[in-house]
């Protein structure tokens, strides 16, 4: 089953996103490695 995530930004959210980006990319790589990521 495929999912879509739709989100709305809040003021000053870019700093929080950038701080979490390295962990997000690492997890994305893990999911891709086991065939659980569809882009």
DSSP file (Angstrom, degrees, kcal/mol; ACC not computed):
  #  RESIDUE AA STRUCTURE BP1 BP2  ACC     N-H-->O    O-->H-N    N-H-->O    O-->H-N    TCO  KAPPA ALPHA  PHI   PSI    X-CA   Y-CA   Z-CA
    1    1 A X              0   0    0      0, 0.0     2,-0.3     0, 0.0     0, 0.0   0.000 360.0 360.0 360.0 134.9    0.0    0.0    0.0
    2    2 A X        -     0   0    0      2,-0.0     2,-0.3     0, 0.0     0, 0.0  -0.725 360.0-160.2 -98.4 149.3    1.3    3.5   -0.9
    3    3 A X        -     0   0    0     -2,-0.3     2,-0.4     2,-0.0     0, 0.0  -0.932   7.8-153.9-126.9 150.5    0.8    6.5    1.2
    4    4 A X        -     0   0    0     -2,-0.3     2,-0.6     2,-0.0    -2,-0.0  -0.986   9.8-152.8-120.7 136.8    1.0   10.3    0.6
    5    5 A X        -     0   0    0     -2,-0.4     2,-0.5     2,-0.0    -2,-0.0  -0.948  10.5-173.1-112.1 122.7    1.8   12.7    3.3
    6    6 A X        +     0   0    0     -2,-0.6     2,-0.3     2,-0.0    -2,-0.0  -0.966  13.2 171.9-116.2 125.5    0.5   16.2    2.9
    7    7 A X        -     0   0    0     -2,-0.5     2,-0.4     0, 0.0    -2,-0.0  -0.929  26.5-136.0-135.2 155.9    1.6   18.8    5.5
    8    8 A X        -     0   0    0     -2,-0.3     2,-0.1     0, 0.0    -2,-0.0  -0.918  25.7-124.5-110.9 138.4    1.4   22.5    6.1
    9    9 A X        -     0   0    0     -2,-0.4     2,-0.3     1,-0.0     3,-0.0  -0.434  17.9-148.4 -76.2 153.3    4.4   24.6    7.2
   10   10 A X    >   -     0   0    0     -2,-0.1     3,-1.3     1,-0.1     4,-0.2  -0.802  40.4 -73.5-113.1 162.3    4.4   26.7   10.2
   11   11 A X  T 3  S+     0   0    0     -2,-0.3    -1,-0.1     1,-0.2     0, 0.0  -0.260 117.2   8.6 -56.2 140.7    6.3   30.0   10.7
   12   12 A X  T 3> S+     0   0    0      1,-0.1     4,-0.5    -3,-0.0     3,-0.3   0.758  85.6 133.8  61.5  29.7   10.1   29.5   11.1
   13   13 A X  H <>  +     0   0    0     -3,-1.3     4,-2.4     1,-0.2     5,-0.2   0.673  49.7  79.4 -82.9 -16.1    9.9   25.8   10.3
   14   14 A X  H  > S+     0   0    0      1,-0.2     4,-2.7     2,-0.2     5,-0.2   0.896  90.1  53.2 -60.6 -40.8   12.9   25.8    7.9
   15   15 A X  H  > S+     0   0    0     -3,-0.3     4,-1.8     1,-0.2    -1,-0.2   0.910 110.6  47.1 -61.0 -42.3   15.4   25.8   10.8
   16   16 A X  H  X S+     0   0    0     -4,-0.5     4,-1.4     2,-0.2    -1,-0.2   0.905 112.3  50.0 -66.2 -41.6   13.8   22.7   12.3
   17   17 A X  H  X S+     0   0    0     -4,-2.4     4,-1.0     1,-0.2     3,-0.3   0.932 110.7  49.1 -62.3 -45.3   13.6   20.9    9.0
   18   18 A X  H  < S+     0   0    0     -4,-2.7     4,-0.5     1,-0.2     3,-0.3   0.859 108.1  54.3 -64.3 -35.1   17.3   21.6    8.2
   19   19 A X  H  < S+     0   0    0     -4,-1.8     4,-0.3     1,-0.2    -1,-0.2   0.826 114.8  40.1 -67.0 -31.3   18.3   20.4   11.7
   20   20 A X  H  X S+     0   0    0     -4,-1.4     4,-2.1    -3,-0.3     3,-0.2   0.535  89.9  93.6 -95.1  -7.8   16.5   17.0   11.1
   21   21 A X  H  X S+     0   0    0     -4,-1.0     4,-2.8    -3,-0.3     5,-0.3   0.881  79.7  54.3 -58.2 -45.3   17.5   16.6    7.5
   22   22 A X  H  > S+     0   0    0     -4,-0.5     4,-2.0     1,-0.2    -1,-0.2   0.919 112.1  44.8 -57.9 -43.0   20.6   14.4    8.0
   23   23 A X  H  > S+     0   0    0     -4,-0.3     4,-2.3    -3,-0.2    -1,-0.2   0.891 112.9  52.4 -66.3 -38.5   18.7   11.9   10.1
   24   24 A X  H  X S+     0   0    0     -4,-2.1     4,-2.5     1,-0.2    -2,-0.2   0.929 110.2  47.0 -62.4 -46.0   15.9   11.9    7.6
   25   25 A X  H  X S+     0   0    0     -4,-2.8     4,-2.1     2,-0.2    -1,-0.2   0.871 110.6  52.8 -65.9 -36.4   18.2   11.2    4.7
   26   26 A X  H  X S+     0   0    0     -4,-2.0     4,-1.9    -5,-0.3    -1,-0.2   0.934 111.4  45.9 -63.6 -45.3   19.9    8.4    6.6
   27   27 A X  H  X S+     0   0    0     -4,-2.3     4,-2.5     1,-0.2    -2,-0.2   0.896 109.9  54.4 -64.8 -39.8   16.6    6.7    7.3
   28   28 A X  H  X S+     0   0    0     -4,-2.5     4,-2.4     1,-0.2    -1,-0.2   0.898 107.0  51.7 -60.4 -40.2   15.5    7.2    3.7
   29   29 A X  H  X S+     0   0    0     -4,-2.1     4,-2.1     2,-0.2    -1,-0.2   0.890 108.8  50.5 -63.6 -39.7   18.7    5.4    2.6
   30   30 A X  H  X S+     0   0    0     -4,-1.9     4,-1.2     2,-0.2    -2,-0.2   0.934 111.4  47.6 -62.9 -46.2   17.9    2.5    5.0
   31   31 A X  H  <>S+     0   0    0     -4,-2.5     5,-3.0     1,-0.2     6,-0.4   0.899 112.0  49.7 -63.0 -40.9   14.4    2.1    3.6
   32   32 A X  H ><5S+     0   0    0     -4,-2.4     3,-1.5     1,-0.2    -1,-0.2   0.895 105.5  58.6 -63.9 -39.4   15.6    2.3    0.1
   33   33 A X  H 3<5S+     0   0    0     -4,-2.1    -1,-0.2     1,-0.3    -2,-0.2   0.791 110.4  41.5 -61.8 -29.7   18.2   -0.4    0.8
   34   34 A X  T 3<5S-     0   0    0     -4,-1.2    -1,-0.3    -3,-0.4    -2,-0.2   0.260 118.8-107.8-103.1  11.5   15.6   -2.9    1.9
   35   35 A X  T < 5S+     0   0    0     -3,-1.5    -3,-0.2    -4,-0.2    -2,-0.1   0.766  86.1 118.2  74.9  26.1   13.2   -2.0   -0.9
   36   36 A X      < +     0   0    0     -5,-3.0     2,-0.5    -6,-0.2    -4,-0.2   0.127  51.5  85.7-111.2  20.5   10.6   -0.1    1.2
   37   37 A X        -     0   0    0     -6,-0.4     2,-0.5    -5,-0.2    -2,-0.0  -0.983  48.6-177.6-127.0 128.6   10.9    3.3   -0.4
   38   38 A X              0   0    0     -2,-0.5    -6,-0.0     1,-0.1    -2,-0.0  -0.988 360.0 360.0-123.7 121.6    9.0    4.4   -3.4
   39   39 A X              0   0    0     -2,-0.5    -1,-0.1     0, 0.0    -2,-0.0   0.344 360.0 360.0-120.6 360.0    9.6    7.9   -4.8
